Amino acid sequence: MKNFFVSLLTLQIFFIGAQSFVPNPPELDLKSYILIEPNTNTVIAEFNSDAQIEPASMTKVMTSYVIADQIDNDLIDLEDEVFISNKAWKMEGSRMFIEAGKRVSVSDLLKGIIIQSGNDASVALAEYAGGTEDGFVDLMNAYAGSLGLRNTLFQNATGLPDSNHFTSTGDLAKLTASFIERFPEHYSTYKEKQYTYNGIKQLNRNRLLWKDDSSDGVKTGHTESAGYCLIGSAKRGEMRLITVVAGSPSDNARFDSSQRLLEYGFRFFATQKQLAKDQSLKSIKVWGGQKESVEIGSAKDVYVTLPRMVFKDLVVNYNYKNNLKAPIVKGQIIGSIDIVSQDKIVSTSELVALEDVEAKGFFGRLWSSIWYWILSLFGLTGD
């Protein structure tokens, strides 16, 4: 009987602990890494994610980002024919094998950058979009500034080594998240496993595309000084994860590290919708309005990313003043909504009016003001 009670007590302790237990991220042989859920801007795991790293060919995510934005703004077109310079043709490193003096479409060059990691394609498009590669680099750094990439400075469009060419895993994760959100059609090219140009078929260097069906990007990188690097992304259900690893000791190790981080995130965390756009959450009193109350709610769908076992304990707090005065316009900010997990605010969003409430006529407003004043004398307005 004594053994029975000891076992029962042990089982109770296990279940109590299991409710809040999230294991530490895997131990990885990396200079830096980060794992994020981009739609909720949640960092799930990181190590030295603000430290400067050499991005190598991960640079090409920014190269293709600039081109995608220029296409969306009608500054260039996918069908434009780009003249290939001697500089582009002679580029060292990975290539898509374009030829000097010929013209190649922007569409083909983008695939050469994204799938084949072509340095030649990167310089060709940089010269086309920026006049020169240096001019394009100015664009890259301007975009980096607009995205808030505080640990990033580019010197070229390819990622070839340069002592003043650097970024961080945190910045690359932020860049990739923006790419996926803003240019989903262009981003879809990152999941293509191969591309043939000029009779030469090359496979996408991102082997995560073969290891995991949920993986849809993003970009490898390697130089002797940078080590083996990788930006990876995968989506399962409502949850997308982005991982960036830098300074891995081998080609295989970077993919194993990325896969372990992705599995850790998907296994122990989840992304769930907590508030629906335009769903009425509360009804509050309106003074001097043609309606006595107004429905309020969230102006957008609100998702949160948290350890799987804590969702049942979430608390939603509404912050607003009672007894609003008409007129009220639909979309008007009334207050804020805090989602709280384990006494910590994990999400804050705007609380807005979901409908118009017109004011009463002059005498109606006057009477409401008098009545409001009388109640306020006795502290009954609820403000």
C-alpha atoms as one frame of an Amber mdcrd trajectory, in Angstrom:
protein
   0.000   0.000   0.000   2.870   2.380   0.813   4.371   1.770  -2.630   0.987
   2.506  -4.180   0.762   5.957  -2.533   4.371   6.759  -3.469   3.626   5.860
  -7.088   0.418   7.917  -7.048   2.256  10.948  -5.628   4.987  10.588  -8.270
   2.347  10.409 -11.016   0.608  13.551  -9.689   3.904  15.473  -9.636   4.619
  14.319 -13.188   1.287  15.579 -14.514   1.546  18.897 -12.676   5.027  19.433
 -14.095   4.014  18.282 -17.579   1.436  21.047 -17.808   4.151  23.712 -17.982
   7.119  21.695 -19.195   8.870  22.793 -22.392  12.317  21.280 -22.931  15.284
  23.430 -23.822  16.098  23.829 -27.527  18.508  21.263 -28.975  22.222  21.853
 -28.391  23.766  22.712 -31.757  27.296  23.299 -33.005  26.620  26.719 -34.537
  27.985  30.254 -34.285  24.466  31.662 -34.271  20.870  30.617 -34.857  17.281
  31.747 -34.486  13.854  30.089 -34.755  10.797  32.323 -35.151   7.088  32.186
 -35.911   6.859  35.208 -38.235   3.115  35.861 -38.271   3.045  36.488 -34.517
   6.617  37.834 -34.399   7.524  35.212 -31.798  11.100  34.145 -31.132  10.922
  30.503 -30.053  14.653  29.864 -29.701  17.865  31.765 -30.428  21.588  31.818
 -29.796  23.733  34.885 -30.569  21.042  36.010 -33.024  22.233  39.646 -32.962
  25.898  38.756 -33.507  27.455  39.749 -36.819  27.874  36.864 -39.249  29.053
  36.532 -42.824  25.888  35.717 -44.810  27.550  34.158 -47.888  24.873  33.295
 -50.465  22.050  33.965 -47.987  22.694  37.523 -49.234  20.712  36.549 -52.325
  17.469  36.648 -50.334  17.889  40.422 -50.192  18.927  40.503 -53.862  15.723
  38.741 -54.864  13.708  40.809 -52.356  14.750  44.064 -54.056  13.921  42.648
 -57.496  10.520  41.351 -56.293   9.658  44.776 -54.904  10.683  46.510 -58.121
   8.545  44.097 -60.120   5.547  44.767 -57.853   6.074  48.505 -58.344   6.219
  48.122 -62.158   9.823  49.325 -62.327  10.888  46.140 -64.085   8.997  43.209
 -65.604   9.538  39.458 -65.467   9.679  39.393 -69.262  12.307  42.124 -69.551
  15.418  40.971 -71.412  18.633  41.700 -69.506  21.914  42.235 -71.359  24.655
  40.083 -69.805  27.890  41.969 -69.141  31.394  40.529 -69.066  31.490  41.145
 -65.327  28.380  39.021 -64.770  29.640  36.274 -67.085  33.024  36.060 -65.346
  31.670  35.825 -61.789  33.354  33.177 -59.679  31.563  30.645 -57.498  28.136
  29.141 -58.144  26.692  30.013 -61.550  23.675  29.475 -63.793  25.979  29.660
 -66.862  24.669  32.719 -68.684  26.769  34.020 -71.577  28.240  37.489 -72.102
  26.603  39.582 -74.819  23.326  37.657 -74.763  19.994  38.676 -73.275  18.230
  36.681 -70.563  14.782  37.327 -69.095  14.351  38.651 -65.560  12.270  35.534
 -64.852  15.107  33.189 -65.821  17.672  35.210 -63.894  15.520  35.172 -60.747
  15.307  31.386 -60.951  19.055  31.316 -61.478  19.521  33.291 -58.263  16.962
  31.452 -56.140  17.318  27.845 -57.328  20.874  27.693 -58.682  22.386  30.363
 -56.389  24.021  31.909 -59.435  26.496  34.683 -58.729  26.422  35.490 -62.436
  22.626  35.903 -62.373  22.832  38.042 -59.219  25.265  40.509 -60.805  23.295
  40.609 -64.067  20.068  41.563 -62.278  21.902  43.944 -59.948  23.316  45.813
 -62.948  19.901  45.893 -64.614  17.997  47.154 -61.551  20.680  49.428 -60.106
  22.669  50.538 -63.153  25.782  49.002 -61.607  26.285  46.416 -58.878  27.411
  49.223 -56.550  24.224  51.142 -57.323  22.188  48.039 -56.536  24.063  47.555
 -53.253  22.910  51.047 -52.259  19.352  49.846 -52.873  19.954  46.715 -50.790
  21.168  48.770 -47.839  18.262  51.189 -48.192  15.830  48.272 -48.042  17.712
  46.868 -45.051  17.244  50.182 -43.261  13.535  50.332 -44.059  13.089  46.803
 -42.668  14.893  47.658 -39.444  17.835  45.327 -40.073  20.157  46.948 -37.553
  23.049  44.507 -37.813  23.293  44.380 -41.603  25.553  45.985 -44.199  25.890
  44.741 -47.780  28.848  45.246 -50.114  27.735  43.071 -53.038  24.726  41.248
 -54.482  26.212  37.760 -54.281  27.546  37.186 -50.774  31.175  36.772 -51.854
  33.507  37.457 -48.894  34.114  41.058 -47.848  35.151  42.211 -44.378  32.418
  44.880 -44.387  29.684  42.582 -45.696  27.747  41.254 -42.711  24.341  40.615
 -41.157  22.871  38.539 -38.296  20.627  35.497 -38.084  17.962  37.699 -36.464
  18.068  40.172 -39.353  17.902  37.387 -41.946  14.856  35.908 -40.204  13.163
  39.320 -40.264  14.023  39.777 -43.952  12.672  36.336 -44.838   9.455  36.949
 -42.899   8.882  40.174 -44.837   9.605  38.416 -48.136   7.047  35.682 -47.435
   4.401  38.193 -46.328   4.872  40.766 -49.090   5.767  38.644 -52.117   4.152
  35.204 -51.782   4.152  34.565 -55.537   7.859  35.346 -55.863   8.585  33.366
 -52.707   6.998  30.248 -54.229  10.059  29.921 -56.489  12.135  29.032 -53.425
  10.451  25.624 -53.147  11.299  24.570 -56.730  13.725  21.670 -56.541  15.521
  22.131 -59.863  15.952  24.403 -62.838  17.426  23.875 -66.277  19.033  26.718
 -68.179  21.200  26.551 -71.286  20.829  22.764 -71.242  22.317  22.497 -67.765
  20.065  21.114 -65.001  20.953  22.099 -61.457  19.290  21.045 -58.234  18.214
  23.436 -55.508  20.946  23.385 -52.860  18.365  23.428 -50.051  18.021  19.733
 -49.200  15.288  20.474 -46.656  12.939  20.477 -49.649  13.560  16.734 -49.991
  13.703  15.934 -46.265  10.428  17.606 -45.205   7.263  18.020 -47.295   6.236
  21.053 -45.211   9.466  22.879 -46.119   9.122  25.522 -48.845  12.424  27.457
 -48.692  14.725  29.207 -48.376  18.471  29.649 -49.102  21.825  28.052 -48.431
  25.149  29.822 -47.998  28.778  28.761 -47.687  32.255  30.197 -47.764  35.346
  29.020 -45.937  35.127  31.886 -43.470  31.337  31.787 -43.021  31.035  28.034
 -42.635  27.832  26.322 -43.743  24.683  28.419 -43.367  20.987  28.043 -44.129
  17.721  29.924 -43.976  14.893  27.388 -43.782  11.141  27.722 -43.585   8.235
  25.313 -43.240   4.492  25.613 -42.688   2.208  23.137 -40.939  -1.425  24.140
 -40.538  -1.710  27.736 -39.316   1.879  27.769 -38.114   4.908  28.839 -40.133
   8.430  28.670 -38.776  11.594  30.304 -40.065  15.007  29.170 -38.921  18.420
  30.649 -39.694  21.614  28.776 -38.812  25.133  30.112 -39.314  28.638  28.741
 -38.900  27.806  25.045 -39.114  30.904  22.822 -39.480  29.581  20.767 -42.415
  27.039  20.649 -45.203  25.016  17.864 -43.581  25.164  19.443 -40.139  23.443
  22.660 -41.268  20.451  20.702 -42.572  20.314  18.492 -39.480  20.460  21.562
 -37.208  17.721  23.330 -39.164  15.507  20.240 -39.135  15.984  19.763 -35.387
  15.012  23.376 -34.722  11.926  23.120 -36.927  10.815  19.880 -35.269  11.365
  21.417 -31.836   9.169  24.397 -32.728   6.361  22.382 -34.274   6.434  19.755
 -31.503   6.286  21.967 -28.441   4.666  25.199 -29.694   1.504  26.099 -31.565
  -0.051  29.119 -33.255  -3.754  29.629 -32.613  -6.304  32.297 -33.448  -7.569
  33.939 -30.263  -9.651  36.803 -31.655 -11.585  37.018 -34.913 -11.759  40.198
 -36.970 -15.019  42.146 -36.522 -16.416  39.682 -33.977 -18.349  41.428 -31.219
 -16.545  40.961 -27.918 -18.425  43.409 -25.726 -21.244  45.935 -25.782 -20.669
  49.202 -23.894 -22.957  52.109 -23.067 -23.030  55.233 -25.247 -24.155  58.650
 -23.980 -25.941  61.037 -26.293 -26.281  58.495 -29.090 -29.201  57.333 -31.157
 -28.294  53.877 -29.861 -27.737  53.172 -26.192 -24.700  50.949 -26.742 -21.999
  50.082 -29.247 -20.495  46.732 -30.139 -16.705  46.576 -29.860 -14.122  44.032
 -30.994 -10.812  43.510 -32.756 -10.005  45.173 -36.079  -8.010  42.102 -37.170
  -7.590  38.398 -36.558  -5.250  37.946 -33.606  -3.007  34.891 -33.374  -0.579
  33.954 -30.630   2.289  31.466 -30.577   2.871  29.744 -27.260   3.847  26.411
 -25.731   1.055  24.004 -26.568   0.013  23.291 -22.990  -0.620  26.893 -21.861
  -3.456  27.859 -24.221  -6.136  26.646 -21.831  -4.953  29.155 -19.207  -5.005
  32.284 -21.392  -6.773  35.376 -20.047  -8.165  38.168 -22.235  -8.296  41.645
 -20.678 -10.193  44.566 -22.211  -8.970  48.083 -21.472 -11.461  50.898 -22.207
 -13.506  53.672 -20.627 -17.181  53.068 -20.013 -19.951  55.360 -21.180 -18.596
  56.641 -24.462 -20.030  59.813 -25.885 -21.565  59.873 -29.367 -20.905  60.249
 -32.204 -18.860  57.090 -32.708 -17.448  55.990 -36.053 -16.947  52.371 -37.085
 -13.263  51.507 -36.673 -12.735  54.178 -33.999 -10.191  53.031 -31.419 -11.960
  52.494 -28.111  -9.173  50.860 -26.109  -6.900  47.819 -26.222  -7.022  44.053
 -25.782  -4.336  42.214 -23.828  -3.911  38.453 -24.045  -2.169  37.211 -20.914
  -0.352  33.929 -20.359   1.119  33.070 -16.974   0.830  36.701 -15.820   2.687
  37.963 -18.902   1.125  39.958 -21.742   1.823  37.998 -24.927  -0.280  40.059
 -27.346  -1.762  43.558 -27.420  -4.165  44.736 -30.114  -6.585  47.600 -30.696
 -10.163  47.457 -29.454 -12.397  49.250 -31.965 -16.032  50.178 -32.531 -17.705
  47.725 -34.898 -20.499  50.110 -35.901 -21.428  53.774 -36.263 -23.450  55.440
 -33.535 -24.854  58.819 -34.542 -25.432  61.542 -31.978 -28.891  62.603 -30.880
 -30.293  65.987 -31.791 -29.465  69.116 -29.806 -32.014  68.625 -27.015 -31.276
  64.920 -26.790 -27.575  65.619 -26.357 -28.322  68.342 -23.808 -30.498  66.052
 -21.723 -27.873  63.255 -21.915 -25.172  65.691 -20.778 -27.251  66.859 -17.804
 -28.108  63.313 -16.804 -24.449  62.262 -17.189 -23.375  65.200 -14.976 -25.866
  64.259 -12.262 -24.726  60.629 -12.229 -21.062  61.674 -12.180 -21.689  63.627
  -8.977 -22.507  60.328  -7.305 -19.743  58.377  -9.041 -22.213  56.316 -11.049
 -20.898  56.877 -14.572 -18.378  54.026 -14.372 -15.451  56.055 -15.791
